Amino acid sequence: MSTVSTHVLDAVRGVPAAGVAVTLFDSRTTELVTATTDADGRVAALGAGLVPGVYRLRFDTGAYFAAQRTPAFYPEVTIAFTVADDRHHHVPLLLSPFAYSTYRGS
């Protein structure tokens, strides 16, 4: 069974994005778990025992930027990804108030 973790970086401030709520959903949009990024912007063990399928991570970016008193365009970021094999999946998010990017991490 697979596992998933994430790491959020505030690309404008050049620091980890601490305190971002992250929710993992399965393909049926059932909420599996919610966690908050630590001081290093990480959630090391967000999901475990994942079977093959499509999953979604939803990041509460609006609350993060509101806490920074920074206007932002995206109130949330949702990243869909596929678990196809039994391994660890790392889904990083590079964040700014008006843009974001992601990639398949290691």
N, C-alpha and C positions, 0 to 999 in steps of 0.2 A: 504494500500500500504506500502511496505517495504522501509527501509532506510539502508544506508551502511556508515561505517566509517573505518578508518585504523590508524595504529600506527606503525612506523618504528623505530627499535632500532638498533644501531650500536653495535653489540655484541663484537667486538674487542676493541673498544675504551670505551665501557661501558657508552655510552651517547645516547640520542635520535638523530636520523638521520634527522636533519633539512635541508630543501631545496631540498628534493627529489620530483621530478615531478611524479604524480600519475594520470593515465588515466583510467576511467571506460568505458568499452565497453559492449554492449549487445550481445546476442547470434548470431546476424548477423554481428558481428564485427563492428558495428556502434559506433563511438566515442560519448559518452554521455556527459562527462565532464572531464576536466583536472584541477587539483589543485596541490599545493605544500605543503609539510609538514611544519608545523610551528616550532618554537623553541623547542617545546616538542616532535617533530617528529610525530605530529598528523594531520589528516584531519578529523575533527569532523563531517562534513556533506558533504560527497562526492556525494552521490546519494540519491534522495528522490522520492517517488512515483513509486518504482520498482514493476513491476508485476512479478508473478512467471516465472521462467526461469533460464537459465545459463548466468552468467555474468563473466567478466574478469577484473582484475585490473592489469595494467602494470606499473611497477616501473622503473624509469630511473636510475638504479643503476650505470651505467657506468659514467654518468655525476657527480653523487654524489662522487664516488671514485676519479675521475679525479680532482675534486675540492679539495679533500683531498691529492692529489698527491700520491695516493696509487694505485699500479697496482691491477687490479681485473680481474677475469675470466668471470663473467657474465655481459654483457653490459645492460641487462634488466632482470627483473624477472616478469613473468606473472603468476597470480594465478586465476584459474577458480573456481567458486563456484556456488552453487545452491540456489536460493531464492525459497522456497517452501511455505512459509506462511507469513502472515502479521506481521512482527516484525522487530526489528533492527538487522542488521548483522554487526559484527565487525570482520575485517580481519587483524590481526597483522602480521608483517613481522620482523623476527630476521635476521639481515644481517651481513655478513662478506665478505671480498674480494673473498673468494673461496668457500663459502657455504651460504645457507640460509635455513630457516625453517619457517613454518607458522602453524596456528591452528585456530580453530573456537573460536573466542573470545566472550566475553559477554558484 
